[in-house]
Amino acid sequence: MVSLVITVIFSVMLGLNYAKDTPIMVIDLDNSHYSREIINDLNNSQLIAVKAVINTPVEPNELMYRDKAYAVVYFPQGMEKNHYNGEAVDIGVFYDNTSSSALSGVREALNEIVADVNNPSLGTGDTIQGGTKLVSRSLFNPSDSASNGEVIGFLIFFSSMFFAFATLGMVPRLRQEGKMALHLKLGTAYDLLQRLLPYCGCWLIANFIGLVVLRFWGDINFSGSILLYFFVQAIYIITLGMISLIMGWGAANPGAASSRMILFVPGGFIFGGYGVPMTLMPEWVHWFNQIFPLTWEFKFIRDVVFRGAGFFDCATTIGQFMIYIAIVWIIFARKFDKEQIAQNN
């Protein structure tokens, strides 16, 4: 059954086989007929989609927060004039290198379009002089370091997996020890949640130590605020703990509960941007993967740790995650209250 389900689900979710409509943004300071022609060429490519065109100077990294763009194309002033005067034209492109594998379609499309612009036989009626070239810069991980990519992804994934193993069996274990009945008789859902705090503390300390090792032994680029990092990690791990308790609630014993980890942790790794580039997934998968807590964790890691986003830069994501937390809490509290009522009756 597992083989059949995995084969069907992954074939559907990863059926694109190429990066389609990878979002990019354009900073067009020339705002000319020539620059608009190139923007149309960019938008007509099936590999990329221009999400916004900005005609004022702006920091490219700010346009990449919350995965809004995987690349920012920069058209300087005087580009059209230089082009028709036969002078060199440099088009800047800034790549979000937090996931280099997600950029393959963007690089391919940009190189093809610039090659077409420099080919007089493929012109649109204008006299094309050539000399246009791309000048690229990789942001956040310019050296394609594994510490800034796969390693931290596996660090968070395996930490979350072992945290789930440790907490999934909590409710079945309390039942076996006779303590769950006391919780239901005298306690509240908050009291049960307090049992998660030591596990959450261990998770936070262990992962921070992992980042310290990567920072001094490797070359991880920690660009954000350490306080914001601890805040988003705290709300993530408490949420993961609540989901663990919910998933293991009805298990016959702690061992049976542990096997349910596969239902909510690996999916976030696979569809959260580390197992498979987000650009290779259909649009509906970008909505479906929100049910996995690890998807939200990887969003925070990319923004806070790598891109150096501040609180207000990722406030939208934090607000959305708070709604997610509220839904999980309602399910958790409802499950506790339902069993409490059944026992007391």
Salt bridges, closest charged atoms under 4 A:
GLU37 OE2 - HIS33 NE2 3.17
ASP67 OD2 - ARG302 NH2 2.96
ASP67 OD1 - ARG307 NH2 2.73
ASP96 OD2 - ARG307 NH2 2.56
ASP126 OD2 - HIS33 NE2 3.95
GLU177 OE1 - LYS179 NZ 3.60
ASP303 OD1 - ARG307 NH1 2.72
GLU339 OE1 - ARG175 NH2 2.72
